[in-house]
Amino acid sequence: QAEAQVMGKGGQRGGKEGYGQGRGEAKGGQSWAAGGRSSPGSKGDGQSKGSGGKGGKTRSPWSFIPVGGAEDPLGLGALAAQIPEAWIDHQHGGRPEKDKLHVTFLLRMADVMHLERLERICSEAAPTVLEVSELFLERVDRIRDAEVYCIGVSFSSPGLRTLKEAWLQEEASDAARRVHNPYPTSDGHVSLAYVLSSAWSEANHFVRANCKVFDGQSLTVREIIYENEQREPMTLRFLGEGGGTASQEVMQIDGSVLEGGGQILRNSLAYSAILGYPVCVKNIRAKRKTPGLAAQHLECFNLVRDVSSAKLTGAKLQSCEVTFSPQKLRDGGYEADPKTAGAITLMVQASLFPLAFAGGTSEVNLKGGTDVDFSPPLDFLERVLAPSIQKMGVKLEVTCDKRGFFPKGGGSVNLFVHGLNEPLKPIVLAERGNVTKVEVICYATPYDGWFDPEEVRRVEDEFEPWLRDELSDKGAKAPKVLLRCEPAPPPDDRTNKAGCQIVVETSKGGLFHGSGAVQDGPKGARGPSYYEIWGYAAQEALGPLKAQLASGAAFDDHLVDQLILPASLAKGTSKLLAGKELSLHAQTAVFIAEQMVPGVKFRTTHPTPNVTLLECDGIGRSPGAAAISGPSQGSPANTVEALLAAGSLGGNPTLLADLKNDLSQFAAHFEVKAEALPQQDRIRVSNCATPYRAAECKAELEKILSFYGFSDVRWQP
């Protein structure tokens, strides 16, 4: 048996981009292990003879999970039998029999203590799941005397990964661990056949035609087989009674409500990973033009899966339903690459707090877009979000190797997340204060990495007083303006883009952000200069930025929804002063928190007509705390009832008809059921999705009843 190396994103699964790689390319992603990078590898470049696989000369003891046999539970043998004999390279591996289809667990287990340790771990383990990840075709790099390709199947199993890590922890060093587990980024694979290079085209077509055969296929693993030097097998059964998330009720989340997009996915994933119970997100982006998972969303799932050793079901492009079952959060090295211009900052939203709650220090390499439409730019993450969550106890460092833009992406960012050792602190941003500081970053990716010093001087001389005047508070001391013109690393030598980011800081610690659309950089003597491009971008950023500052809010509107998740987990009460109405993203964040965080409480008030104060009593979640059960989903929907004075609804048919018409529009707007009950002099609003939505409905219903002149109103609850 020649077991193949599976390199991949986040150190867990294959890094191959597709089934149709160019001939002769053994593509593998860069893996992360023990906090650092290892070299690229590929499926089909694996265990050599004598290292513990079948047929080895040294007959070193090893352990494995059989996945074939007479019953062929996954259909691997049946698919292998469909591979034409003419393709098979019998000199370099051939086609293994069904009873030789094994997934390697550990190699070189020669010491008697190795077997005793495995027996102990298996005796405490519960049955776990081995899930098929993908069918692949890749060149076998270890074979030097011929060009040979492997058709195989890769697997994912967080449960087996956890068992393997428990065994390896008792080894003395990383070097010793690699002896037994030379491919730490792999959950395993099975080689179905080794094919001749002359059959590559037909084999590639075969893999493409059958790539959906194993969708959703999995196998319950109840035992591991150990073989000694004489190849005598010993069966080690899993005797534990279970644990983790296997018996927990799966929380159901409707991915189409409110914002109805990626934010529901990201927050649901983060809560599930941190709190330790499974979640199923249905109707993913159901109301969008292209429903289901896009590449960026899929990569969010994969990244958080790796951080939490989770089992993931249904995670593929365009999928509208995914189930996520976390196990243990782990710090370490991870990476994610959607191979598109998908926003890096949105992948950060999904993974940041699971990484923080994992403890230790984690490094994450993210690829994609740093400055793309409909998502926060990288400077917002670095200069607004990072300093804000540092007040809550999370230290985040950001370095940018390359900027990435639509449509190709190509950006590369490294995050260093310093984990928590105590619960998050609450954050209080409840006063606007005066503008005290304005930071302006004029960046570009010039072909030669150089700016004209005279142009830079002109920008500094003219922009600083202009922006100081525009952003000063009337009657207050003028803010300090810091302006920098920065050459930024481009994704390639053909990309020249330019943009402007503005960050405003107030005396009360609030941060506001504004940015203009990214523009193409100068193209020779003709066309706009950097001075003109940056001026246009700054002017474009000023409008929304000044409107936010004038609203009375204490900090940036786009930061509100990103602080709701940590506030819900913090120990204490957070206070966030937002604009006149909470944004749809903020409402969605509150909705998901109320659905998924048992005990969290939100309150909204309006200190003045133009601002909303959102208060959140967090649950004080500690890093390393045991998994909890999800909130009960069997409780009745939130209901609000208005009890009117006797006879209020029975004596005026015209008024009642008008009221019913208004209640109909009210119900459609809030997506609830609203009804007038004349015989009871009662108005009932039911099917409110969350307590927060119920409070909103009550506030609006008060206005309606006031309009109709009903003053003596009692409320339930």
ROTIDREN-184619 format. One line per field, with one value per residue (C-alpha): x, y, z; residue number from 1. Coordinates in Angstrom, 2 decimals, decimal comma. Each point is the difference from the previous one (the first is absolute). Layout:
# ROTIDREN-184619
xx <- [X:...] $
yy <- [Y:...] $
zz <- [Z:...] $
k <- [NUM:...] $
# end
This chain:
# ROTIDREN-184619
xx <- [0,00:1,27:-1,77:0,03:0,73:-2,95:1,09:-2,54:-1,60:0,13:2,09:-2,90:-1,06:1,10:1,41:-0,80:-2,01:-1,78:0,05:1,35:3,50:2,47:1,68:3,11:-1,02:-0,12:-1,67:-0,19:-0,87:2,36:-0,81:0,33:1,24:1,29:-0,44:2,16:-0,08:1,12:1,00:-2,51:-1,09:-2,60:-2,31:1,77:3,34:-0,11:1,19:2,88:0,37:1,26:-1,42:-2,86:-2,29:-0,76:2,93:2,69:3,34:0,53:-3,46:-0,26:-3,23:-2,69:-3,71:-2,79:-3,75:-1,39:-2,47:-0,46:-0,48:-2,71:-2,81:1,64:-2,06:1,00:0,02:3,73:0,68:-2,95:1,29:3,54:-1,33:-1,34:3,52:0,98:2,78:1,81:0,66:1,56:3,75:0,61:3,73:-0,56:-2,90:-2,75:-3,52:-0,28:-2,57:-3,01:1,36:3,21:-1,75:1,25:0,36:3,29:-0,26:3,57:3,30:3,17:-1,58:2,90:0,14:-2,28:-1,09:-1,37:-2,53:-0,89:-0,64:-2,21:-1,95:-0,60:-1,15:-2,31:-1,55:-1,04:-1,12:-3,53:-0,87:0,71:-0,70:2,30:-1,43:0,98:1,43:0,70:0,98:3,33:2,57:3,60:3,51:1,96:3,16:1,77:0,21:3,09:0,45:-3,37:-2,86:-2,76:-3,32:-2,18:-3,80:-1,02:-2,41:0,89:-1,74:-0,84:-0,42:0,38:-0,64:2,86:2,17:-0,65:0,89:3,19:1,00:-0,65:2,36:2,66:-0,03:1,86:2,93:3,03:0,47:-1,40:2,62:-1,19:-3,61:0,80:1,50:-3,42:-2,05:2,08:-2,99:-1,55:-2,21:-1,84:-3,05:0,87:-0,76:-0,33:1,61:-2,49:2,39:3,34:-0,37:2,37:0,86:-1,41:-3,42:0,09:-2,63:-2,47:0,68:-0,59:-3,35:-0,86:0,67:-2,03:-2,90:-0,03:0,88:-3,52:-0,19:1,19:-1,85:-1,25:1,58:1,43:0,94:-0,33:3,38:-0,28:3,49:3,62:2,09:3,57:2,45:3,27:3,27:-1,46:-3,10:-2,18:-3,03:-1,46:-3,36:-0,19:-3,63:-1,30:-1,59:-0,92:-3,61:0,23:0,19:0,77:-2,95:-1,18:-3,14:-0,73:-3,03:1,02:-0,94:-1,95:0,71:-1,93:2,58:-2,56:-1,26:0,85:3,37:-0,35:3,63:3,46:-0,22:-2,46:2,50:3,00:-1,65:-1,67:3,31:1,84:-2,62:-0,15:3,79:0,31:-3,02:0,61:-3,37:-0,96:-1,88:-1,79:-0,42:-2,80:-1,25:3,49:-0,21:-3,35:-1,20:3,21:0,45:2,34:-1,17:2,23:3,66:2,48:3,74:0,61:-2,77:1,24:3,49:-1,41:-1,55:3,24:2,09:-2,23:-0,30:3,77:0,18:-2,69:0,79:-3,57:-1,98:-1,51:-2,87:-1,31:2,82:0,43:-0,53:-3,64:-1,11:-3,03:0,30:3,07:0,35:2,97:0,91:2,96:2,28:3,00:1,39:3,72:2,53:2,63:0,73:-2,80:-0,59:-2,92:-0,15:-3,31:1,96:-2,16:-0,14:-2,13:0,44:2,74:-1,66:-3,16:2,00:1,51:-3,50:-0,76:3,26:1,25:-1,87:0,26:3,76:-0,07:-1,90:2,45:2,66:3,69:1,15:-1,25:1,31:-2,33:0,96:-2,98:-0,13:-2,60:-1,13:1,16:-1,90:-3,18:-3,55:-2,72:2,45:2,20:3,43:3,16:0,66:-3,34:1,09:3,42:-0,86:-3,58:-0,97:3,35:0,35:-3,65:0,17:3,32:-2,07:-1,83:3,21:0,78:3,33:0,04:3,02:-0,37:2,70:-0,70:2,32:-2,09:-3,09:-2,72:-2,69:-3,01:-0,25:3,15:0,71:3,58:0,28:1,87:-0,41:1,45:-1,89:1,46:-2,75:1,05:-2,47:-2,00:0,75:-3,11:-3,48:-0,35:-0,47:-3,15:0,44:-1,61:-0,27:-2,94:1,09:0,95:2,70:1,92:2,16:3,61:1,94:-0,28:2,21:0,17:1,62:0,50:1,28:0,79:1,74:2,24:1,81:3,40:-0,99:0,86:-1,86:1,11:1,18:-1,43:-3,41:0,11:0,93:-2,89:-2,44:1,22:-0,02:-3,52:-1,88:0,87:-1,59:-2,91:-0,89:0,57:-2,60:-2,45:0,14:0,34:-2,82:-1,44:1,22:2,49:3,77:1,14:1,09:3,50:0,32:2,52:0,31:2,17:0,58:0,90:1,14:-1,81:1,14:-2,00:-1,36:2,08:2,20:-2,90:-2,30:0,05:-2,84:-0,48:-2,33:-0,49:-1,05:-0,97:-0,27:-1,41:0,52:-2,05:0,76:-2,22:1,93:-2,37:1,36:-1,61:1,12:-0,49:1,40:-0,42:-0,20:3,30:1,11:2,50:3,32:1,59:0,82:2,82:-0,27:-3,63:-2,74:-0,40:2,97:0,19:-0,82:-3,24:-0,91:0,57:-1,88:-3,02:0,11:0,27:-2,92:-2,05:0,84:-0,89:-3,73:-0,97:2,64:-1,32:-3,58:1,02:1,75:-3,06:-2,35:1,11:1,12:3,04:1,83:-0,14:-3,27:1,80:1,66:-3,26:-0,84:3,60:-0,02:-3,28:1,52:2,81:-2,39:-2,37:2,85:1,61:-0,23:-2,11:-2,16:1,15:-1,52:0,04:-1,38:-0,96:-1,88:-3,73:-0,72:2,11:1,25:-1,38:3,36:-0,19:-3,58:1,15:2,89:-2,41:-2,40:2,69:1,29:-3,47:-0,48:3,33:1,25:-1,99:-0,44:1,05:-2,23:-0,35:-1,75:-0,50:-0,89:0,11:1,78:-0,80:-2,18:3,03:1,99:-0,56:1,70:0,45:0,86:1,11:0,34:2,63:0,23:3,67:1,18:3,45:2,59:0,32:-3,46:-1,92:-2,42:-3,56:-3,33:-1,63:-3,01:-3,31:-1,84:-3,25:-1,18:-2,92:0,72:0,37:-3,34:-1,04:-3,56:-1,60:-3,04:-2,32:-2,76:-3,36:-1,98:2,98:-0,30:-3,68:-1,84:1,52:0,05:1,78:2,81:0,35:0,26:2,69:1,89:-0,07:1,36:2,87:0,69:0,21:2,71:1,72:0,06:1,44:2,74:1,13:-0,71:-2,31:-3,65:-2,11:-3,71:-2,72:-2,32:-3,08:-1,88:3,00:1,05:3,43:2,67:2,38:3,34:1,50:2,72:2,66:3,27:1,89:-0,56:1,76:-2,50:-2,85:1,30:0,16:-3,58:-1,21:1,64:-1,62:-3,38:0,06:0,23:-2,93:-2,21:0,92:-1,01:-3,42:-0,39:0,29:1,58:-0,95:2,15:1,35:2,69:0,67:2,74] $
yy <- [0,00:3,44:2,52:3,55:3,28:2,36:3,59:2,70:3,12:0,45:-3,14:-2,37:-0,75:-0,02:3,18:-0,91:2,60:-2,38:-3,31:1,31:1,10:0,21:-3,27:-0,59:2,46:-1,55:2,91:0,24:2,86:1,20:-1,63:1,20:-2,22:0,69:3,71:0,24:-0,75:-3,27:-0,51:-0,45:-3,52:-1,92:-2,93:-2,91:0,94:-2,14:-2,81:-1,93:-3,76:-1,18:2,93:-2,00:-0,54:-3,40:-1,51:1,87:-1,74:1,06:-1,18:2,81:-0,20:2,47:0,71:0,78:0,21:-2,44:1,64:-2,73:-3,71:-2,29:2,33:3,03:2,42:3,15:-1,52:0,63:-3,43:0,25:3,27:-1,35:-2,94:2,44:1,26:-1,68:-2,56:1,71:3,06:-1,91:0,23:-3,39:0,65:2,92:-0,99:-1,33:-0,19:-1,11:-2,64:1,13:-1,57:2,02:3,38:1,51:3,48:0,25:1,04:-0,18:-1,40:-1,54:-1,22:-2,31:0,73:-2,06:3,28:1,17:-2,83:0,41:3,70:-0,70:-2,60:2,49:2,77:-2,30:-1,35:3,54:1,11:-0,01:-0,98:2,84:0,92:-0,19:2,17:-0,05:3,36:-0,38:-2,22:1,10:-0,67:1,03:-0,91:-2,25:1,94:-2,80:-2,07:1,31:-2,44:0,61:2,48:-1,67:1,38:-1,02:-0,08:0,14:1,21:2,35:0,04:2,33:-1,14:2,46:-2,89:-2,13:3,11:0,61:-3,60:0,19:3,25:-1,52:-2,88:2,30:2,38:-2,62:0,01:2,00:2,34:1,18:-2,10:-3,11:0,79:0,33:-3,49:-1,41:2,60:1,33:1,81:1,97:2,00:-3,09:-1,84:-2,76:-1,27:-3,22:-0,72:-1,71:-0,49:1,11:0,95:0,46:3,47:-0,95:-0,38:3,36:1,68:-2,89:-0,30:3,72:-0,30:-3,03:1,96:2,97:-2,24:-1,74:2,89:0,08:-3,75:0,36:3,19:-0,41:-3,46:-0,88:-3,01:-0,49:-1,13:-2,34:-1,51:0,37:-2,89:-0,44:-2,24:-1,24:-0,89:-3,30:1,78:-1,63:2,27:1,07:1,75:2,91:0,97:3,39:-0,69:3,52:1,04:3,08:3,67:3,10:0,98:-3,41:-0,11:3,70:1,51:1,95:3,70:0,98:3,44:1,49:1,60:2,04:2,31:3,69:0,69:-3,46:-0,31:-0,94:1,66:-2,64:-2,68:1,68:0,75:-3,42:-1,71:2,06:-0,59:-3,72:-0,35:2,01:-1,43:-3,54:-1,12:-0,85:2,30:-0,52:3,08:-0,43:2,17:1,45:3,30:-1,22:3,43:0,96:-0,01:-3,00:-1,98:-2,30:0,07:2,01:-0,77:2,52:-1,44:-3,54:1,03:1,54:-3,38:-1,82:2,40:-0,14:-3,76:-0,29:2,29:-2,02:-3,53:-0,06:-2,35:1,77:-1,39:1,51:2,53:0,46:2,79:1,08:-2,15:1,49:-2,10:-0,77:-1,74:0,91:-2,17:1,39:-1,83:1,69:3,45:-0,08:2,77:-0,41:0,86:0,19:1,28:0,68:0,82:0,17:0,42:3,08:3,65:-1,04:2,44:-0,92:2,14:-2,13:-3,19:1,73:0,67:-3,72:-1,21:2,81:-0,79:-3,81:0,57:2,35:-2,55:-2,73:1,65:0,06:1,92:-0,83:1,08:0,08:0,65:1,23:0,57:1,81:3,62:2,68:2,88:-1,19:1,31:-0,95:-0,92:1,81:0,88:-1,24:3,41:-0,22:-3,33:1,28:3,53:-0,23:-3,55:-1,08:2,96:-0,36:-3,69:0,57:1,88:-3,29:-1,98:-1,31:0,98:-0,24:0,79:0,42:0,02:0,38:-1,77:0,95:2,09:-1,80:1,51:-1,03:-2,07:-2,11:0,44:-1,04:1,71:-1,64:0,92:-1,54:0,18:-0,65:-0,61:-0,04:-2,24:0,81:-1,32:1,52:1,05:2,93:3,38:2,00:3,02:3,37:2,44:2,07:3,61:1,78:2,34:2,39:-0,83:0,04:-1,83:-0,64:-2,62:-0,01:-2,79:0,70:-3,25:-1,31:-2,94:1,78:-2,16:1,19:0,33:3,71:3,31:3,39:1,87:3,27:-1,58:-1,48:3,40:1,63:-2,59:0,54:3,79:0,22:-3,00:0,50:3,46:-0,95:-3,14:1,76:2,61:-2,59:-2,27:2,45:0,32:3,48:1,87:-2,70:-0,12:-0,95:-3,66:-1,15:-1,25:-2,70:-0,68:-2,63:-0,86:-3,69:-2,24:-3,30:-3,44:-0,96:-3,48:-0,09:2,25:0,97:1,48:3,71:1,07:2,92:0,84:2,17:-1,05:2,44:-0,93:2,45:-0,36:1,78:1,05:-2,84:-2,69:-0,46:-0,73:0,90:-1,08:1,30:-1,14:0,72:-2,59:-1,47:1,56:-0,92:1,76:2,47:-1,29:2,17:3,70:-0,20:-0,64:1,03:0,23:-1,55:3,44:0,06:-3,64:0,38:3,28:-1,58:-2,99:2,24:2,12:-3,16:-1,22:3,30:-0,04:-3,18:0,68:3,47:-1,34:-2,59:2,60:2,24:-2,82:0,09:-3,65:-0,80:-2,06:-1,33:-1,49:-2,90:-0,96:-0,46:-3,44:-1,20:0,84:-1,77:-3,49:0,74:2,07:-2,96:-2,19:2,63:0,11:3,05:2,53:1,60:3,30:1,03:3,33:-0,36:2,15:0,60:-3,59:-3,11:-1,15:-3,20:-1,66:1,05:-1,27:-3,30:-0,27:0,53:-2,55:-2,70:0,78:-0,38:-3,25:-1,56:1,43:-1,23:2,76:2,99:3,08:3,04:3,30:2,97:3,55:3,37:2,61:2,49:-0,48:-0,40:-2,66:-3,53:-1,32:-3,76:-1,69:-3,61:-2,13:-2,55:-3,53:0,16:-2,95:-1,18:-1,34:-3,75:-0,34:-3,21:-0,23:1,03:-1,14:2,30:2,07:-1,84:0,44:-1,33:3,15:2,02:2,95:3,39:1,74:3,56:0,89:3,39:0,00:2,95:1,57:-1,79:0,78:1,53:-2,26:-0,90:3,26:1,47:-2,28:2,60:0,46:-3,77:-0,46:2,69:-1,50:-3,48:1,44:1,68:-3,18:-1,90:2,36:-0,14:-3,82:-0,05:2,46:-1,86:-3,52:-0,82:-0,80:2,93:-0,22:2,10:-1,92:2,27:-2,21:0,01:3,61:-1,40:0,28:-2,94:-0,11:-3,48:-1,91:2,55:-1,74:1,30:2,03:2,86:-0,13:-0,16:3,19:1,70:-1,05:1,29:3,39:0,35:-1,23:2,67:2,62:-1,53:-0,14:3,58:1,09:-1,58:1,70:-3,05:1,28:-2,56:-2,91:-2,87:-2,25:-3,71:-0,85] $
zz <- [0,00:-0,82:2,18:-1,39:1,70:0,17:0,43:0,59:1,27:3,76:0,28:-0,50:-3,57:-3,61:-1,47:-3,61:-1,91:-2,37:-1,74:-3,30:0,97:-2,86:-0,82:2,00:2,73:3,44:1,67:3,76:2,33:2,66:3,30:3,55:2,78:3,50:-0,56:-3,11:-3,70:-1,52:-3,57:-2,82:-0,79:-1,91:0,08:-1,56:1,61:3,06:2,11:-1,53:0,19:3,32:1,96:1,35:-2,99:-1,46:-1,81:1,95:0,50:3,62:1,08:2,50:2,08:-0,99:0,49:-2,43:-0,62:-2,60:-2,39:-2,63:0,56:-1,33:1,05:-1,65:2,17:-1,88:-3,48:-0,41:-1,40:-2,37:-1,42:-0,25:-2,01:-2,61:-0,78:-3,31:0,19:-2,88:2,20:2,89:0,69:1,61:0,33:2,38:2,24:-2,22:1,40:3,67:0,88:2,01:3,21:-0,39:0,07:3,27:1,50:1,88:3,66:1,40:-1,32:1,52:3,25:0,94:3,73:2,25:1,63:-3,35:-0,06:3,68:-0,53:-3,02:1,97:2,79:-2,32:-1,97:3,22:0,94:-3,46:-1,35:-3,59:-2,39:-3,61:-3,02:-2,78:-3,68:-1,07:-3,71:-2,91:-1,46:-2,72:0,65:-0,99:2,38:0,72:1,90:-3,20:-1,77:-2,88:-1,66:-0,25:2,02:1,20:2,90:0,02:3,62:2,64:2,88:3,37:2,86:3,60:2,90:2,40:-1,27:-0,17:3,70:0,89:-2,02:1,68:3,42:-0,85:-1,43:2,99:2,03:-2,43:1,13:-2,98:-3,32:-1,75:1,83:-0,81:-3,68:-0,03:0,84:-1,82:-2,92:-1,52:2,88:-2,34:-1,26:1,28:-2,46:-3,48:-1,93:-3,36:-2,34:-2,90:-1,43:-3,66:-2,92:-1,24:-3,40:1,65:1,80:-2,18:0,30:3,74:0,47:-1,79:2,18:3,20:-1,19:-0,99:3,40:2,31:1,47:0,69:3,59:0,96:3,57:0,37:3,39:2,08:3,75:1,31:2,98:0,04:-1,10:-1,30:1,27:-1,91:1,50:-1,78:-1,20:-1,36:2,62:0,53:3,34:0,24:2,46:0,54:1,10:3,37:1,16:0,42:-2,20:0,71:-1,95:-2,14:-1,17:2,14:0,14:-1,64:-3,08:0,12:-3,13:-1,48:-2,93:-2,27:-1,92:2,77:0,43:-1,72:-1,54:-1,08:1,15:3,40:1,24:-1,03:1,59:3,34:0,20:-0,67:2,61:2,70:-0,74:0,19:3,23:1,84:-1,21:-1,34:-3,61:-2,33:-3,29:-2,20:-2,54:-2,87:-0,42:-1,91:-1,29:-1,11:-1,79:-3,76:0,34:3,06:1,99:0,97:-2,04:0,13:2,78:2,20:-0,59:1,05:3,21:0,82:-0,75:2,08:3,09:-0,48:0,30:3,04:1,83:-1,31:-1,26:-2,21:-2,97:-2,05:-3,22:-0,39:-3,74:-2,50:-0,41:2,94:1,79:3,17:2,10:3,36:2,17:3,01:1,99:2,37:1,65:-0,83:-0,75:-0,42:-2,70:-3,62:-2,56:-3,49:-2,32:-3,68:-1,93:-3,26:-0,70:1,05:2,99:2,86:2,45:2,69:-0,13:0,50:3,04:1,37:-0,01:1,56:2,26:3,21:-0,27:-0,27:3,00:2,09:-1,05:2,19:-0,91:-3,06:-3,47:-3,37:-3,00:-3,59:-2,02:-3,73:-2,09:-0,19:2,44:-1,59:-1,73:-0,18:2,52:2,76:2,52:-1,42:1,65:1,59:1,81:1,50:1,00:1,15:1,26:0,96:1,48:2,44:1,01:0,90:1,78:2,57:0,54:0,46:-3,50:-1,51:-3,79:-2,18:-3,76:-2,67:-3,70:-2,45:-3,04:-0,64:-1,96:-2,22:-2,05:-2,16:0,49:3,70:0,60:3,39:2,87:3,66:3,15:3,29:3,41:2,55:3,65:1,81:3,10:3,47:1,58:-1,18:-2,37:1,64:-0,80:-2,23:0,64:-2,90:1,14:-0,60:-3,20:1,35:-2,25:-3,00:1,24:-2,70:-3,74:-1,63:-3,81:-1,99:-3,70:-1,45:-3,46:-1,66:-2,54:-2,51:1,22:3,69:-0,05:0,39:-1,28:3,14:-1,33:-0,46:3,50:1,45:-1,85:1,35:3,56:-0,26:-1,46:1,40:3,68:0,44:-2,27:1,97:3,32:-0,94:-1,33:3,05:2,89:2,48:0,13:3,07:0,98:-0,29:-3,49:-0,27:-0,77:-3,59:-0,88:-3,72:-1,64:-3,65:-0,02:-2,85:0,58:-1,20:-3,14:-0,72:-3,20:-2,13:-2,27:2,63:0,77:2,28:2,38:2,86:3,07:3,51:2,76:3,68:2,56:3,74:2,66:3,56:1,29:-1,87:-2,89:-3,48:-3,33:-3,46:-3,51:-3,34:-3,68:-2,75:-1,15:-3,30:-2,69:0,51:-2,44:-3,46:-1,22:-0,68:-1,03:2,48:3,64:2,35:3,46:1,40:-1,98:0,71:3,74:0,05:-1,69:2,37:3,07:-1,21:-0,54:3,51:1,66:-0,72:1,90:2,65:0,81:0,07:2,59:2,12:-0,15:1,05:3,63:-0,05:2,14:-2,63:-3,55:-1,18:-1,70:3,29:1,92:-1,40:0,45:3,73:0,76:-0,07:2,50:2,13:0,29:1,32:2,25:3,78:0,76:-1,82:-3,23:-1,14:-3,65:-1,16:-3,65:-2,51:-0,24:-0,98:0,30:-3,39:-1,47:0,68:3,66:0,28:-1,50:2,46:2,91:-1,47:-0,28:3,50:1,50:-1,90:0,96:3,32:3,02:2,56:-2,10:0,33:-2,24:0,69:-2,30:0,97:-1,74:2,17:-2,76:-3,10:-2,28:1,87:1,30:3,12:-0,19:3,28:0,20:3,13:-1,04:1,38:1,12:-2,10:1,14:-2,44:0,38:1,59:-0,66:-2,91:0,76:-1,34:-2,51:1,04:-0,04:-3,26:1,32:1,79:-1,46:-2,26:1,61:0,29:0,89:1,02:0,51:2,33:-0,71:2,08:-0,13:-3,17:-1,84:-3,06:-0,05:-0,55:-3,17:-3,09:-2,16:2,52:0,36:-3,78:-0,25:2,93:-1,55:-3,23:1,85:1,96:-3,28:-1,27:3,39:-0,12:-3,51:0,95:3,12:-1,35:2,92:0,56:1,25:0,80:1,64:2,34:0,46:2,44:2,32:-0,68:-0,67:-2,72:-0,29:-1,84:-0,22:-1,84:0,93:-0,85:3,05:3,17:-1,75:-2,88:2,54:1,64:-3,41:-0,75:3,35:-0,59:-3,43:1,23:2,70:-2,77:-1,89:3,09:0,90:-3,51:0,51:3,38:2,25:3,20:2,64:-1,19:2,06:-1,45:0,26:0,50] $
k <- [1:2:3:4:5:6:7:8:9:10:11:12:13:14:15:16:17:18:19:20:21:22:23:24:25:26:27:28:29:30:31:32:33:34:35:36:37:38:39:40:41:42:43:44:45:46:47:48:49:50:51:52:53:54:55:56:57:58:59:60:61:62:63:64:65:66:67:68:69:70:71:72:73:74:75:76:77:78:79:80:81:82:83:84:85:86:87:88:89:90:91:92:93:94:95:96:97:98:99:100:101:102:103:104:105:106:107:108:109:110:111:112:113:114:115:116:117:118:119:120:121:122:123:124:125:126:127:128:129:130:131:132:133:134:135:136:137:138:139:140:141:142:143:144:145:146:147:148:149:150:151:152:153:154:155:156:157:158:159:160:161:162:163:164:165:166:167:168:169:170:171:172:173:174:175:176:177:178:179:180:181:182:183:184:185:186:187:188:189:190:191:192:193:194:195:196:197:198:199:200:201:202:203:204:205:206:207:208:209:210:211:212:213:214:215:216:217:218:219:220:221:222:223:224:225:226:227:228:229:230:231:232:233:234:235:236:237:238:239:240:241:242:243:244:245:246:247:248:249:250:251:252:253:254:255:256:257:258:259:260:261:262:263:264:265:266:267:268:269:270:271:272:273:274:275:276:277:278:279:280:281:282:283:284:285:286:287:288:289:290:291:292:293:294:295:296:297:298:299:300:301:302:303:304:305:306:307:308:309:310:311:312:313:314:315:316:317:318:319:320:321:322:323:324:325:326:327:328:329:330:331:332:333:334:335:336:337:338:339:340:341:342:343:344:345:346:347:348:349:350:351:352:353:354:355:356:357:358:359:360:361:362:363:364:365:366:367:368:369:370:371:372:373:374:375:376:377:378:379:380:381:382:383:384:385:386:387:388:389:390:391:392:393:394:395:396:397:398:399:400:401:402:403:404:405:406:407:408:409:410:411:412:413:414:415:416:417:418:419:420:421:422:423:424:425:426:427:428:429:430:431:432:433:434:435:436:437:438:439:440:441:442:443:444:445:446:447:448:449:450:451:452:453:454:455:456:457:458:459:460:461:462:463:464:465:466:467:468:469:470:471:472:473:474:475:476:477:478:479:480:481:482:483:484:485:486:487:488:489:490:491:492:493:494:495:496:497:498:499:500:501:502:503:504:505:506:507:508:509:510:511:512:513:514:515:516:517:518:519:520:521:522:523:524:525:526:527:528:529:530:531:532:533:534:535:536:537:538:539:540:541:542:543:544:545:546:547:548:549:550:551:552:553:554:555:556:557:558:559:560:561:562:563:564:565:566:567:568:569:570:571:572:573:574:575:576:577:578:579:580:581:582:583:584:585:586:587:588:589:590:591:592:593:594:595:596:597:598:599:600:601:602:603:604:605:606:607:608:609:610:611:612:613:614:615:616:617:618:619:620:621:622:623:624:625:626:627:628:629:630:631:632:633:634:635:636:637:638:639:640:641:642:643:644:645:646:647:648:649:650:651:652:653:654:655:656:657:658:659:660:661:662:663:664:665:666:667:668:669:670:671:672:673:674:675:676:677:678:679:680:681:682:683:684:685:686:687:688:689:690:691:692:693:694:695:696:697:698:699:700:701:702:703:704:705:706:707:708:709:710:711:712:713:714:715:716:717] $
# end
